[in-house]
Amino acid sequence: MKTLTTLLLTFILSAAFAFSIEFDKIDSTMQTNIDATLRILQELPKTTQNVPQDEASIQRAANQIFILFDPIFDYTLMSQLALSQHYKTLTKEQLKAFNASFERNLKRNFTDKLKLYKDEKMEVIGGDKPKSNRYNLKTSLILNGKVNYITFKFYDNKKDWKIYDVDVLGVSIIQTYRSQISDILAKSDFNALLDSLQNEISFESN
């Protein structure tokens, strides 16, 4: 007989893979997920000069947030866009390795930022359709008392809308990755790129 933990994990995974988001539900779904994210972050242990950050708690919180957003992000397309013209030069094995490393890097960078945003406020403002199969959803983030904006860029994947890029405070994550990846491949090889994804590349512009 399956344990309760196994049953719960099976339910979470099946729900994630079965999840799809229709256009008219993008705003409400994102606001629901954002609200859930903020509740998760608010439950993180408070840190002071005498109490260091609990990295294990931050990772657990990140994993909970990934369950909410993984079905909405198209990590494979994001990695392809980040590679740009280099995409066609890689073998299937190299692409598989890059896609996995890219997703891990993206999530690691996101996890590192959680400690900065856990006490902030964020809400959906609304969006626009620059093309029939594109939708840019603007959200506001109050950071250190100042209003900033994060834009989630969606595309229509057979009526299942997915995120393919995010503008963070006016800077495209994909363009930032693309610039760093191009610089690395211009000077070195694919293995060096994988090493950089493990240690150096960030979705923040320098």
KAVEN-V756425 format. One record per residue. N is the residue number from 0. RES is the residue in one small letter. NEAR is the number of other C-alpha atoms within 10 Angstrom. Layout:
# KAVEN-V756425
N & RES & NEAR
N & RES & NEAR
This chain:
# KAVEN-V756425
0 & m & 5
1 & k & 7
2 & t & 8
3 & l & 9
4 & t & 9
5 & t & 11
6 & l & 11
7 & l & 12
8 & l & 12
9 & t & 12
10 & f & 11
11 & i & 14
12 & l & 13
13 & s & 11
14 & a & 13
15 & a & 16
16 & f & 10
17 & a & 9
18 & f & 12
19 & s & 16
20 & i & 17
21 & e & 14
22 & f & 17
23 & d & 9
24 & k & 11
25 & i & 20
26 & d & 17
27 & s & 11
28 & t & 15
29 & m & 20
30 & q & 16
31 & t & 14
32 & n & 16
33 & i & 20
34 & d & 16
35 & a & 15
36 & t & 20
37 & l & 17
38 & r & 14
39 & i & 17
40 & l & 22
41 & q & 15
42 & e & 11
43 & l & 18
44 & p & 13
45 & k & 11
46 & t & 11
47 & t & 8
48 & q & 6
49 & n & 6
50 & v & 9
51 & p & 10
52 & q & 15
53 & d & 13
54 & e & 12
55 & a & 9
56 & s & 14
57 & i & 21
58 & q & 15
59 & r & 14
60 & a & 20
61 & a & 21
62 & n & 14
63 & q & 15
64 & i & 19
65 & f & 17
66 & i & 15
67 & l & 19
68 & f & 16
69 & d & 16
70 & p & 19
71 & i & 22
72 & f & 18
73 & d & 19
74 & y & 21
75 & t & 17
76 & l & 15
77 & m & 21
78 & s & 23
79 & q & 20
80 & l & 18
81 & a & 23
82 & l & 26
83 & s & 16
84 & q & 11
85 & h & 14
86 & y & 15
87 & k & 11
88 & t & 10
89 & l & 13
90 & t & 10
91 & k & 10
92 & e & 9
93 & q & 15
94 & l & 18
95 & k & 13
96 & a & 12
97 & f & 23
98 & n & 19
99 & a & 15
100 & s & 19
101 & f & 24
102 & e & 17
103 & r & 15
104 & n & 21
105 & l & 18
106 & k & 15
107 & r & 15
108 & n & 15
109 & f & 15
110 & t & 20
111 & d & 14
112 & k & 12
113 & l & 16
114 & k & 16
115 & l & 11
116 & y & 17
117 & k & 18
118 & d & 16
119 & e & 14
120 & k & 15
121 & m & 21
122 & e & 17
123 & v & 20
124 & i & 13
125 & g & 13
126 & g & 16
127 & d & 11
128 & k & 13
129 & p & 9
130 & k & 9
131 & s & 8
132 & n & 14
133 & r & 19
134 & y & 22
135 & n & 20
136 & l & 21
137 & k & 20
138 & t & 20
139 & s & 18
140 & l & 20
141 & i & 15
142 & l & 15
143 & n & 11
144 & g & 9
145 & k & 8
146 & v & 12
147 & n & 15
148 & y & 19
149 & i & 20
150 & t & 23
151 & f & 21
152 & k & 22
153 & f & 24
154 & y & 21
155 & d & 16
156 & n & 15
157 & k & 9
158 & k & 12
159 & d & 15
160 & w & 24
161 & k & 27
162 & i & 24
163 & y & 22
164 & d & 23
165 & v & 21
166 & d & 17
167 & v & 16
168 & l & 13
169 & g & 11
170 & v & 15
171 & s & 20
172 & i & 20
173 & i & 20
174 & q & 19
175 & t & 17
176 & y & 24
177 & r & 21
178 & s & 14
179 & q & 21
180 & i & 21
181 & s & 17
182 & d & 12
183 & i & 16
184 & l & 15
185 & a & 9
186 & k & 8
187 & s & 11
188 & d & 10
189 & f & 14
190 & n & 12
191 & a & 13
192 & l & 21
193 & l & 20
194 & d & 12
195 & s & 17
196 & l & 20
197 & q & 15
198 & n & 10
199 & e & 11
200 & i & 21
201 & s & 19
202 & f & 19
203 & e & 12
204 & s & 13
205 & n & 6
